[in-house]
Amino acid sequence: MALEDILARQREFFSTHATKDLAFRKRQLTALRTAILRHEEDVCEALREDLGKCAFESFVSELAFSLSETEHALGNLDAWARPEKVGTPPALLPAESSIVPEPYGVSLILAPWNYPFSLTIAPLVGAIAAGNCAVVKPSELAPHTSRAIAELIGESFDPAYIAAVEGGVEVAQELLAMRWDKLFYTGGSRVGKVVMKAAAEHLTPVTLELGGKSPCIIHEDADIAKTAKRVMWGKCFNAGQTCVAPDYLLVQESIVEELLPALKSAVREFYSANPQQSPDYGRIVNDAHFERIASLLKGEKVLAGGRMDAAERYIEPTIVSGKDSKLMQDEIFGPVLPLLTYATLDDAIAFVNRRDKPLSLYVFSRSAAVQERVIAETSSGGVCVNDTLVQYNNTALPFGGVGPSGLGAYHGKASFDAFSHRKSVMNRSLIENEMRYPPYQDKVLALLKRFRKLLG
């Protein structure tokens, strides 16, 4: 079916108002949940083929997360969709005012390759919960998972309601040239700008989930052993191909000599002395990304790791000196971690603030004062204290960037909000106030001014 035909059919279906019925939305969310469970093994195998993901990583970050979002929406949809009563100024009484969430209409969801299943399904949950029709385009760089998603959606939904469209850049460009009621994109900032330009052509609301260089500040009072394990777990999960992975370390000078051996020890504990042989360590998604990371490592001062195998697209967990490193220019998106040092917390905060606002910021410290200063004096999409990545799985926390790291947020209720227009509604009484009609008289204006003064 041609893309224009899919869009036309979805517009026609949306115009029936069937998607606005809460019972209908719940049935579709239930159908999605059932389909995820039915295709669990197929999805895991596809993720192994595309990214070398082990079953644990696939379940935790892709399947369980998608199910959690779906079940959370099912359990809370009634409350989310309920009109919100708000106040009315005395001068406008008698009246009732409320905010009514309504679906945008037909949405386009462009998904990335690094978590190709969950980052397709999670925004789709929001689109369904909010009452939209949707077209999803999985990433062609994860072809096995793209096929699994297309089959799952094709079996579960009428394409006049939810459709999956596979293809490469040409398909994405064709989709972006069309007029949608909502655009949702997850990926890099370069393509994010293209998506935002396309949205501007039709003044389409857009959510951009991008990335950037997420810093990890390690204060001298941090628990070294636990910090090392949590940092390297977050960096090595999915072979570092995570938008919220710690992208570089800012370590207080006094603890560098103690921390570096602990970081190396954590990698050995997780993946043995040879991570290439570990069944739990993933691979780089394709040859182009492997070559990109390998080229970044050329000429760098390697502090730990550094071994590579192009045939397997394997890159060992690697720590490099971040001083004067080209790795500090752009997001790495791989298992390479630059390490820089700082003298005082003022220095660390200033270093972070000189750069683009990141998607996530991590701080490891036992001091509440240090934690509070970092949270208060830096800007980022989100902050996690004394751990990495785990904040992403909290459905109660909106997830999104700020500035170059993104626009808008989702997860849990924020996903519902991302695909909803908050419509303002005022219902006025028929009791009439003749003073508002011409001809106006000075005495009426004076009365209004006195009334306003009384209200403060």
Secondary structure, DSSP 8 states (H G I E B T S, - for coil): --HHHHHHHHHHHHTTTGGG-HHHHHHHHHHHHHHHHHTHHHHHHHHHHHH---HHHHIIIIIHHHHHHHHHHHHHHHHHHS-EEE---GGG-SEEEEEEEEE-SEEEEE--SSSTTHHHHHHHHHHHHHT-EEEEE--TTSHHHHHHHHHHHHHHS-TTTEEE----HHHHHHHHTS--SEEEEES-HHHHHHHHHHHHHHT--EEEE-----EEEE-TTS-HHHHHHHHHHHHHGGGG--TTS--EEEEEGGGHHHHHHHHHHHHHHHH-S-GGG-TT----SSHHHHHHHHHHHTT--EEE---EEGGGTEE--EEEE-TT-GGGSS---SSEEEEEEESSHHHHHHHHHTS---SEEEEE-S-HHHHHHHHHH---SEEEESSSSGGGG-TTS-B---GGGEES-BSTHHHHHHTEEEEEEEEE-S---GGGSSS--HHHHHHHHHHHHHH-
